[in-house]
Amino acid sequence: MGLLFEQIDSQPSALGEITLRRRRIPAMGDRDIYEVKLGEEFLMSSMFVEAEVALADLGLAAVAGRDLDVVVGGLGLGYTAEAALKNDRVGDLLVVEALDTVIGWHQQEKVPLGHTLNSDPRCRYVHGSFFDLAVEDAGGFDPDQPGRLFDAILLDIDHSPRALLNASNASFYTVGSLGKMARQLRPGGVFALWSNDPPDETFMITLNELFTDTASHIVTFYNPLQNGESSNTVYVGIKPSGD
């Protein structure tokens, strides 16, 4: 494909080969599209970022205050982290990513938002499993401040609570594990989750066990590959102020 396609990097990981690619589709205009694949499965594309941005916007809109301490679970191509940093109420941002290759792409600025995240002093990468750090009885998300509490946790890793990148992640989407994660939220703090699937009533029941003012927001966007509208879901819940 010549200049229309470039494989930027490919590295082994515990989940399989992870690959960063850049392509241009002339019919869609003269812009670079970045893609990440895990094995033969597409993980993400810069072609569709509206819902990743909405994850930060909707999550942070639901929490009050300023100088917010925020966790983003899953770095990806950086769009949720960038959207969070655009909110001037955010005082500190931890981005938790299990794959050091993905962190390296940003640190080496092989992806478009690498420089943006690297140059913002509020942003710090944490190499580790979000799911393990979420349910730890001690420690938590910030290795420099064990037991630290946060105002918002924004999660974008699995395709949905049912469509998982790793089968072992299933135990996280339960009252028990989400309850352990919620201990790392301040009262009134927000948990928000991106999903590729339509709203899931069963998962909403689980959220309602732990959070108040829960909502499943449908985020629509134009899909040029299908020449039509597509949608994702963003779940939002608030930790009760008395907890």
N, C-alpha and C positions, 0 to 999 in steps of 0.2 A: 504493500500500500504506500510505500515511499514515505513522504513527509506527512501523509494523512494518518499515520499510526506509528507510535513509538512505545516500546516496553521500557520503562524507566528503571525498574528494579524488580527483582524477584528473590525471595528469601524463604528458607524453610521455617516453620513454626510448629508449636505443639499441636495446632489444629490443622496443619497442612501447609502447602506452599501458598504464600501470600504475594500478590503481584500488583504493582502500580503501573498503570498504562495511561498514555495520553493519545487522544485521537481528535481528528477534525472530520465533521460531516458537512460537506459543502452546502447541502440543502438547508442546513440549520444556521448558516452564517459562518463568518470567519472567526471562530473562537475555539480555544482549546477545551476539551472535555476530559476530565480526569476520572479514571475508574480504578476501583480496587476489587480484585478477585481473591477468593480463598478456595484453592483448588480450582474446580470448574464452576463454582458458584459466585455470582456477582454479589458483592457486599454493598457497594455504594457507587454513586456517580455524581459528579458535579452538575449533571444535566438537571437533576431534580433535587433542590435543596430547600424548597419552601417549608416542608414539614419539619426539617431539622432546625430551621430558624424559628418556626412557630413553637417548637418545644421550649426554647429559651424564653421567647416572648410571653407565651401563655403561662409558663411556670412562674416567671418572675413577676408577672402582673398580679399573681394571686398572693404574693407575700408583701407585707408592709415593711417600712423602715428604709434605712440607708446603710451604707457600709456593709452590704450583705456578704456573707461568706457562702460560697456556692461550690458544689461539686458537680462536675459533668462526668458521667460514666460512659466511656467510649469516645475516643478521640476522632476516629474516622478521618474525614478530610477537613475537619476543624470548623464546620459551619455552625454547630450549636455553640461551641466555645466562642467563636467570633461574635455571634449574636448576643451572648451573655455579656461580653466585654463592651458591646455598644451601649449597654444599659449603665448609665453613670451612677446608679445606686449600688453597683457591684463593687465591693472593696477588695475581695480576694477570690481567686478562682483556682481550684484544683481540677485537673483533668486526669482521670484515672484510666489507664490503658494497659491491657494485659500483654500486648505485643510490642516488644521493644523496637521492632522494625518500623512500626507505624510512628512511634515517637521519633525515631531517627529520621524518617522522611521529613518531619516538621522541623526538627532541629537543623537538618542540613538544607532546609528550604527547597526540597524537591517538589513540594506541593504549593499551590498558590497562596494559601493562608499561613504558611510557615513563618514568614517574616512578621506578619501581623501579630501572631500569638507570641513569638519569641521576643518582640520588642515591647510588649506590654508588661510592665513590672508586676501587675496583679495576677499574672498567669503563671502556673507552675504545673509541670507534668509529674504524675506519680505512676511509676511502673509497677503494676500489680493487678491482680484479679479483682474487679469491682465486686463480684459476688462473694468472694472470700472476705474482703475487707468490710463489706456491708454487714456481715453477721458475726463478726468477731466480738467476743465479750469484752475484750480490752484492745486498745490500740485504735482501730478505726481507719478512716481514710487518710489522715495526715500523719505520715511517719515522723514528722518533726514535732507534732503536738498530740500525743496519744490522748484519746478521750475527747477530742475537740468536737464541738457542736456546730451545726451549719444551719443556714436559713433556707436553703433550697438544694435538693438533689435532683438532677436532671439526667435521665437514663436513656441511652440510645445504643443498645448493643445487639440484642436479639431482634429478629424480624417482627416478633410479637410474643406475648406470653405463652403462645402455643407453638409457634414456629421458631425453634431454637437453633442457635449456632452450635451448641453443644448440649447433648441430652442431660448432662449433669446440672445445667442451669435451671431445670424444671422446678427444683426444690425452692428456688428463690421466690417464685410467684405464689407463695402461700402466706397465710396469716402469720405463721410462726416466723418465717424469715423476713417478711416485710416489717413485722413488728420489731425485730432486732435492728433492722436498718433504721427504723423510725426513731430509735433511741439516740441516733446521731443527729436528729433534727431538734432545733429549739422549738418550744411551744409556739404554735402559729406558723411553723416552717412548712415548706411545700415539697411534696414529691411529685414529679412529672415524668411521664414515660411515653416515648415514641413507639408506634406500632404501624406496620405496613398493612395490617388487616383492618376490617371494619370493627366498630365497637363490640366488645365481648361482654355479654351480660354476666357470665360466670365470673370473669375477672372483676367486674364492677362490684359484685357482691363481696368479693374478697377485699377490695379497697374500702368499701363501706364499713367493714369490720374495724378498721384502724383509723380512717381519716374522715374529716367532715368536708362539706361543700365539694364533694367529688363530682367530676364531670368528665365526659368523653367528648372531646372536640374533634369534629371531622374537618380536616384541612384539605381543600381541593386545589388543584393546580393543573395547568395545561401540560399534557404529555405529547410531545412532538412525534414520538415513535408511533403512537396510536392515533395521532391527529384528533385527540379528544381529551376529555377531562379524566384525571385520576384523583385518588384521595388516599390519605393516610389518617391515622388517629393519634391524638395526643390526650393521654389521661392526666388529670390533675387532681390531687387531694391535699388537704391541709391537716396538719397534726393538731389535734385539739389543744386549746390553750391551757387546759388544766393538767396536761400530761408532762 
